[in-house]
Amino acid sequence: MRLQEAEEMPKISLPLQEAEGKIAGTYVNLYPPGIPLIIPGEVITEELIKLIDKYVRLGLNVQGVESPGGGGVSARELTIETIKGRRN
């Protein structure tokens, strides 16, 4: 899916662990330095989920995933915006 199309589509927040195969609706960045791990329109893979989980457990700043409790120590507790109703 093209980036512009993904940015304009309706989104839903899902637990990151349930997002495998879904289409990302947001950017996920490792900051600093601001490297995109996921961009809108990209398919969320198991590999990406594991990478995000690793970075979060290391205490790195991963932007674009949210923790309902405001902390988050693993991908099991994180949510991500995906394109509503779309799956790869």
GUSELO-740182 format. One line per field, with one value per residue: residue in one letter; residue number from 0; x, y, z of N, C-alpha, C in turn. Coordinates in Angstrom, 1 decimal, always signed. Atoms other than C-alpha are relative to their C-alpha. Example, Ala and Ser with C-alpha at 12.3 -4.5 7.8 and 13.67 -1.06 7.14 Angstrom:
res <- [a, s]
n <- [0, 1]
n.east <- [+0.9, -0.9]
n.north <- [-1.2, -1.1]
n.up <- [+0.0, +0.0]
ca.east <- [+12.3, +13.7]
ca.north <- [-4.5, -1.1]
ca.up <- [+7.8, +7.1]
c.east <- [+0.9, -0.8]
c.north <- [+1.2, +1.1]
c.up <- [+0.0, +0.8]
//
This chain:
res <- [m, r, l, q, e, a, e, e, m, p, k, i, s, l, p, l, q, e, a, e, g, k, i, a, g, t, y, v, n, l, y, p, p, g, i, p, l, i, i, p, g, e, v, i, t, e, e, l, i, k, l, i, d, k, y, v, r, l, g, l, n, v, q, g, v, e, s, p, g, g, g, g, v, s, a, r, e, l, t, i, e, t, i, k, g, r, r, n]
n <- [0, 1, 2, 3, 4, 5, 6, 7, 8, 9, 10, 11, 12, 13, 14, 15, 16, 17, 18, 19, 20, 21, 22, 23, 24, 25, 26, 27, 28, 29, 30, 31, 32, 33, 34, 35, 36, 37, 38, 39, 40, 41, 42, 43, 44, 45, 46, 47, 48, 49, 50, 51, 52, 53, 54, 55, 56, 57, 58, 59, 60, 61, 62, 63, 64, 65, 66, 67, 68, 69, 70, 71, 72, 73, 74, 75, 76, 77, 78, 79, 80, 81, 82, 83, 84, 85, 86, 87]
n.east <- [+0.8, -0.8, -0.1, +1.1, +1.3, +0.1, +0.1, +1.4, +1.0, +0.4, -0.9, +0.5, -1.2, +0.0, -1.3, -1.1, -0.1, +1.0, -0.1, -0.7, +0.8, +0.8, -0.7, -0.3, +0.6, -0.9, -1.4, -0.6, -1.4, -0.9, -0.5, -0.8, -0.2, +1.2, +0.0, +1.3, +0.0, +1.2, +0.6, +1.3, +0.2, -0.8, +0.5, -0.6, -0.5, -0.4, -1.3, +0.1, +0.6, -1.1, -0.9, +0.6, +0.0, -1.4, -0.3, +0.8, -0.5, -1.3, +0.2, -0.2, +1.2, +0.7, +1.2, +1.0, +0.7, +0.5, +0.2, +1.3, -0.3, -0.9, -1.4, -0.3, -1.3, -0.1, +1.0, +1.3, +0.8, +0.1, +1.0, -0.4, +1.1, +0.0, +1.1, +1.2, +0.5, -0.9, -1.0, -0.8]
n.north <- [-1.2, -1.3, -0.7, -1.0, +0.7, +0.5, -1.1, -0.5, +1.0, +0.1, +0.8, +0.6, +0.3, +1.5, +0.5, +0.3, +1.5, +0.5, -0.8, +0.6, +0.2, -1.2, -1.1, -1.1, -1.2, -1.1, +0.2, +0.4, -0.5, +0.1, -1.4, -0.4, -1.1, -0.2, +1.0, +0.6, +1.5, +0.3, -1.2, +0.3, +0.8, +1.1, +1.2, +0.2, +1.4, +0.6, -0.5, -1.3, +0.0, +0.4, -1.1, -1.0, +0.6, +0.0, -1.4, -0.4, +0.6, -0.7, -1.3, -1.0, -0.8, +0.4, -0.8, +0.5, +1.1, -0.6, +0.9, -0.4, -0.4, -1.1, +0.4, +1.0, +0.6, +1.0, -0.2, +0.5, -1.1, -1.1, +0.0, -0.7, -0.3, +0.8, -0.4, +0.7, +1.0, +0.4, +1.0, +0.3]
n.up <- [+0.0, +0.0, -1.3, -0.1, -0.2, -1.4, -0.9, +0.1, -0.3, -1.4, -0.8, -1.3, -0.8, -0.4, -0.7, +0.9, +0.2, +0.9, +1.2, +1.1, +1.2, +0.2, +0.7, -1.0, +0.3, -0.6, +0.0, -1.2, +0.1, -1.1, -0.1, +1.2, +0.9, +0.8, +1.1, +0.1, +0.0, +0.8, +0.5, +0.4, +1.2, +0.0, -0.8, -1.3, +0.0, -1.3, -0.2, -0.5, -1.4, -0.9, +0.0, -0.9, -1.3, -0.5, -0.3, -1.2, -1.2, -0.3, -0.5, +1.1, +0.3, +1.2, +0.2, +0.9, -0.7, -1.3, -1.1, -0.7, -1.3, +0.0, -0.2, +1.0, -0.1, +1.1, +1.1, -0.5, -0.7, +0.9, +1.1, +1.2, +1.0, +1.2, +0.9, -0.4, +0.9, +1.0, -0.4, +1.2]
ca.east <- [+0.0, +1.3, +2.3, -0.2, -3.1, -2.2, -2.0, -5.6, -7.3, -9.2, -7.1, -7.6, -5.2, -4.3, -1.9, +1.4, +1.5, -1.7, -0.6, +1.4, +0.2, -1.7, -0.9, +0.8, -1.1, +1.7, +5.4, +7.4, +10.8, +13.8, +14.8, +17.5, +18.5, +15.0, +15.4, +12.0, +11.4, +7.9, +6.2, +2.5, +1.4, +4.0, +3.1, +3.9, +6.0, +6.9, +10.5, +9.6, +7.5, +10.5, +12.8, +10.5, +10.2, +14.0, +14.4, +11.7, +13.2, +16.6, +15.0, +15.4, +12.9, +10.6, +8.1, +4.8, +3.9, +1.9, +1.6, -2.0, -0.4, +2.1, +5.3, +5.6, +8.4, +7.6, +5.7, +2.9, +1.9, +2.2, -0.3, +0.1, -2.2, -3.1, -5.3, -8.8, -10.0, -6.9, -4.6, -1.8]
ca.north <- [+0.0, +3.5, +5.7, +8.5, +6.0, +4.4, +7.8, +8.7, +5.4, +4.8, +3.3, +1.1, +0.5, -3.2, -5.0, -5.2, -9.0, -9.3, -7.0, -9.5, -9.5, -6.2, -3.0, -0.3, +2.9, +4.9, +5.4, +3.5, +5.1, +4.3, +7.7, +8.9, +8.9, +8.7, +5.6, +4.4, +0.7, +0.7, +3.2, +3.5, +1.0, -1.5, -5.1, -5.7, -8.9, -11.2, -10.0, -6.4, -7.2, -9.0, -6.1, -3.6, -5.9, -6.1, -2.3, -1.7, -4.2, -2.5, +0.7, +2.5, +5.2, +3.6, +6.1, +5.1, +2.3, +3.0, +1.4, +1.5, +1.7, +4.4, +2.3, -0.9, -3.3, -5.7, -5.9, -7.8, -4.5, -2.3, -1.2, +0.1, +1.8, -0.4, +0.2, -0.7, -3.9, -4.4, -7.4, -8.4]
ca.up <- [+0.0, -0.8, +2.1, +1.2, +0.9, +4.3, +6.0, +4.8, +5.7, +9.0, +11.8, +14.8, +17.7, +18.3, +20.7, +18.9, +19.4, +17.4, +14.6, +12.6, +9.0, +9.5, +7.6, +9.7, +10.0, +11.7, +11.8, +14.4, +15.0, +17.1, +18.5, +18.6, +15.8, +14.3, +12.2, +10.9, +11.9, +10.3, +8.0, +7.2, +4.6, +5.5, +6.6, +10.2, +10.4, +13.3, +12.8, +13.3, +16.4, +17.9, +17.0, +18.7, +21.7, +22.0, +21.8, +24.4, +26.8, +26.4, +27.5, +24.1, +23.0, +20.5, +19.2, +17.5, +19.9, +23.0, +26.4, +27.9, +31.3, +30.3, +30.7, +28.7, +29.2, +26.3, +23.0, +24.9, +26.6, +23.5, +21.0, +17.4, +14.9, +12.0, +8.9, +10.0, +8.4, +6.3, +6.4, +4.0]
c.east <- [+0.9, -0.2, -1.2, -1.4, -0.1, -0.2, -1.5, -1.1, -0.3, +0.9, -0.6, +1.3, -0.2, +1.2, +1.0, +0.1, -1.1, +0.0, +0.7, -0.9, -0.9, +0.8, +0.1, -0.7, +0.8, +1.4, +0.4, +1.5, +0.8, +0.7, +0.8, +0.5, -1.2, -0.1, -1.4, +0.1, -1.2, -0.5, -1.5, -0.1, +0.8, -0.6, +0.8, +0.4, +0.4, +1.4, +0.0, -0.6, +1.1, +1.1, -0.4, +0.1, +1.4, +0.4, -0.7, +0.6, +1.4, -0.1, +0.2, -1.3, -0.5, -1.3, -1.0, -0.7, -0.4, -0.2, -1.3, +0.3, +1.1, +1.5, +0.4, +1.4, +0.2, -1.1, -1.4, -0.8, -0.2, -1.1, +0.6, -1.2, +0.2, -1.2, -1.2, -0.5, +0.9, +1.0, +0.7, -0.6]
c.north <- [+1.2, +0.7, +1.0, -0.7, -0.5, +1.2, +0.5, -1.0, +0.0, -1.0, -0.6, -0.4, -1.5, -0.3, -0.3, -1.5, -0.5, +0.7, -0.7, -0.2, +1.2, +1.1, +1.1, +1.3, +1.2, -0.3, -0.6, +0.3, -0.4, +1.4, +0.1, -1.2, +0.3, -0.9, -0.6, -1.6, -0.4, +1.4, -0.4, -0.7, -1.2, -1.2, -0.2, -1.5, -0.4, +0.6, +1.4, +0.1, -0.4, +1.1, +1.1, -0.5, +0.1, +1.5, +0.5, -0.6, +0.5, +1.4, +1.1, +0.7, -0.4, +0.8, -0.6, -1.2, +0.6, -1.1, +0.5, +0.5, +1.1, -0.4, -1.0, -0.5, -1.1, +0.3, -0.5, +1.1, +1.2, -0.1, +0.8, +0.3, -0.8, +0.5, -0.9, -1.0, -0.5, -1.0, -0.4, -1.3]
c.up <- [+0.0, +1.3, +0.1, +0.2, +1.5, +1.0, +0.0, +0.4, +1.5, +0.7, +1.2, +0.7, +0.4, +0.9, -1.1, -0.3, -0.9, -1.3, -1.2, -1.2, -0.3, -0.7, +1.0, -0.4, +0.6, -0.1, +1.4, -0.1, +1.3, +0.1, +1.3, -0.7, -0.8, -1.1, +0.0, +0.1, -0.9, -0.5, -0.4, -1.4, -0.1, +0.8, +1.2, +0.1, +1.4, +0.3, +0.6, +1.4, +1.0, +0.2, +1.0, +1.4, +0.6, +0.4, +1.2, +1.2, +0.3, +0.5, -1.0, -0.2, -1.4, -0.2, -1.0, +0.5, +1.3, +1.0, +0.7, +1.4, +0.2, +0.2, -1.1, +0.1, -1.1, -1.0, +0.5, +0.6, -1.0, -1.0, -1.2, -0.8, -1.2, -0.9, +0.4, -1.1, -1.1, +0.5, -1.3, -0.6]
//
